[in-house]
Amino acid sequence: MSRDVRISATLACCVIGAFVLFFWANHVAEDVFKNAFPSRFPEKGLLYPAKMLHDLVISDIRTRYAVPILFPLDLAVMLTLSASMAAASWYWLRQSHPRAARFALWFSGLYLASDLIEDCLLTFLLAAGDPDRAVAMIWALKTITAVKLATITAAIAMVLFAFAGWLRRITAA
């Protein structure tokens, strides 16, 4: 097995491992929410009403959501996902589309930044326990979540595009 194939297999395992961590962390977080709210709605979507955020900020689960779910668990997930996707995209694009390799880090970096900002804002709102402040900041939270969802989707697409290009290159050789 060539060095390139070994590196690529390692990168693919890292990306897969990051997604396994993502799904495991989601399962752990859903256990915190299971009897109080339908899901981790502030992080997963944009269509929830202000009343749900209001209720979350004054609920008993708010402290368990902030720690350990948002910090350190979600922090570990976002770091692992962004780093593995950035490394894999950069490595594969550098070989198949060298000029595009510099763009490989953008989506993963923007995803990391937006997810970190989202978690910090959400933790601040949960710690403050002020439902009026949370409702007033819902536009900011939803905007950051929209950016996070768009950039992680783009980062995943970049990984798949880069891997397909790399695979096409090695099978053509």
C-alpha positions, -999 to 999 in steps of 0.1 A, spaced: 0 0 0 14 34 -10 21 62 14 -6 83 -2 -32 55 2 -22 50 39 -25 88 46 -59 89 28 -72 59 47 -61 75 80 -78 108 70 -110 90 60 -110 71 94 -105 105 112 -135 120 93 -156 89 100 -145 89 137 -155 126 140 -189 118 127 -192 89 151 -183 113 179 -209 137 165 -237 111 166 -227 98 200 -226 134 215 -260 140 200 -274 109 216 -260 120 250 -275 154 246 -309 141 236 -310 122 269 -308 156 287 -337 169 266 -359 138 263 -386 147 288 -385 185 286 -381 195 250 -383 177 216 -346 180 209 -316 204 210 -337 228 190 -315 259 192 -286 241 175 -305 220 150 -330 243 133 -344 277 127 -381 271 129 -386 270 166 -408 297 183 -394 322 207 -415 306 234 -394 275 233 -362 294 238 -379 313 266 -389 281 283 -355 265 278 -337 295 295 -358 291 326 -359 253 326 -342 229 350 -321 215 322 -304 247 312 -273 242 334 -269 205 323 -272 217 287 -245 244 291 -222 220 309 -213 193 299 -233 193 266 -222 226 250 -189 227 268 -169 205 267 -187 179 246 -199 200 217 -166 218 217 -148 185 213 -172 176 184 -168 208 166 -130 207 169 -128 171 158 -152 176 128 -136 208 116 -100 196 119 -106 162 103 -127 177 74 -101 205 68 -72 181 68 -88 156 45 -101 182 21 -68 200 20 -48 167 14 -70 154 -13 -76 187 -31 -38 194 -30 -33 163 -52 -63 165 -75 -70 202 -78 -39 220 -64 -53 256 -70 -85 247 -51 -66 233 -20 -64 268 -4 -102 268 -3 -104 235 16 -99 252 49 -125 279 45 -157 260 50 -143 240 79 -129 271 95 -162 290 91 -181 261 105 -158 260 136 -161 297 141 -199 298 137 -205 268 159 -182 282 186 -200 315 185 -233 298 187 -223 277 217 -209 308 235 -240 328 229 -263 300 239 -242 293 270 -244 330 279 -282 330 275 -286 299 295 -263 311 323 -280 345 325 -314 328 329 -331 359 315 -359 347 292 -365 383 279 -329 387 269 -329 353 252 -361 362 232 -345 395 222 -314 377 210 -332 349 191 -325 366 158 -287 365 165 -289 329 176 -308 318 145 -286 338 122 -254 321 136 -271 287 135 -280 293 99 -244 301 91 -233 270 110 -257 247 92 -247 261 58 -209 259 64 -210 224 78 -230 213 48 -205 230 25 -176 215 45 -191 180 40 -196 186 3 -160 198 1 -147 166 17 -168 145 -7 -157 165 -37 -121 163 -27 -122 126 -20 -139 119 -53 -112 139 -71 -85 121 -53 -101 87 -60 -105 96 -97 -68 106 -98 -55 74 -82 -77 50 -102 -66 68 -134 -29 63 -126 
